[in-house]
Amino acid sequence: MTHGRYLHVWPSGGALTEACLSENEIEAEGWWCSECRLPKPDSKEIDIRIKSRKPVNAPVCCVLGYFVGIVSLEILDIFDPSDVEKDLYLGSVEGNDGLPLVDWVTVHAQLVYFVRER
């Protein structure tokens, strides 16, 4: 079994952006669990449209309420491309005008461990 080398890292403070779709619309896309408020374990690439023209001025941010990370491609450049391809799912990000934000991607680990209280 291969273990991923990446951890979920979430920004603090104001490094948040909002999704354009409602909770019901996002849940209907099939990748988000409304009960635990996280992407489902079997989620792969997550494509999302945000309310702003671009993410906040930070290399890493999070979609408010959905725990979807958005990173600048500059951040991914520091990792070996074969490791990124093997360990991460990358999805597309669109601004509120529906145009793709080519310098940004959503990021979701291929191997996610959930530890829950009984």
N, C-alpha and C positions, 0 to 999 in steps of 0.2 A: 504494500500500500504506500502510495506517495503522499507525503505530508506537504501542504502548501507552506511557503515561506513568508506569507504576507499576513498581517494582522489588520483588522478593521480599525482605522484611526478616524475619529470624528473631530471636526473642528469645534472650538469653543467660542462662546461669545456671539458676535454678529456674523459669522461665516455661514449664513443660512440663506436659502432662496426658496421661493414657493413654486409649487406645481400649478399648471393651468387647469388641470382636470380636478373634478371633485373626488372625494373618497369613493363614492359609488362607481364613478367612471374608471378610476384606477383599479379598484377591486375587480371590475369586469374584465380588465386586461389580463388577469390571471396570475400576475407575479407578486402581488401584495396580499398579506394576511391582515384583515381588519381586526382580528382578535389580539395578536401579539404586536401588530403595527410594524412588522419587519417584512422584507422580501421573503417569499417562501423558499425553503431549502432547495427546491428543484428549479429555482429561477436561473435563467442563463443571462443573456444580454438584456439589459433593461434600457429601453428608449423612453425619454421623457421630454416634455415641453415645459419650460419654466415661464413664470409671469414676467420676468424682466428680459431686457434685450440680451443680457449676458449675466453669468454668475457674479457674485460679489467680488470685489477686488482682492482675492486671496487664491492661492494655488490649489487649495482643497476646500470644498464646501459641502454642505449636506442639504438635501431637499427636505424642508421643514415638514415634520409629521410622518415621513415615509422611510427614513433611514436609508436613503439612497445617496451614496457618495458621488460627487462630481469633482473631477480633477482636471487640471490643466495638462495638456500633453507634455509640457516641459517637465513636470514631475515624473512622468513615466520614462522620460529619456534617461533618467539616472539608473534605471534598472536594465538588466540584460533583456533584450526583446524576446528571447526564447523563454525566459522565466515568466515574463508578463503573459505571453501567449498560452503558456502551460497552466498558470495558476490563477489568472483573472479573466472574468468576462467583462468586456467593454461594450457599452451601448452608446447610442447617439443622444445628443442634447440639442434641442431646438429652442430658440428664443420665442418671445411672445408673438412675433410676427410670422412664426412657422418656418423661418429660415434656419438651416443647420448652423450650429456654432462649431466650426471645424477645429478649433483649438481646444475643445473640451470634450470629455467623455464621461459617462457614468461608469462606475467601477464596482464590481461585485466579485467576491472571492469564489472560486470554484469549489473550494472545500471550506465549509462553515461548521463550526462546532457550536451547539446550543447546550448550555448548562442551565437547567431550571430547577427551582425548588419544588419539592414534592408537595 
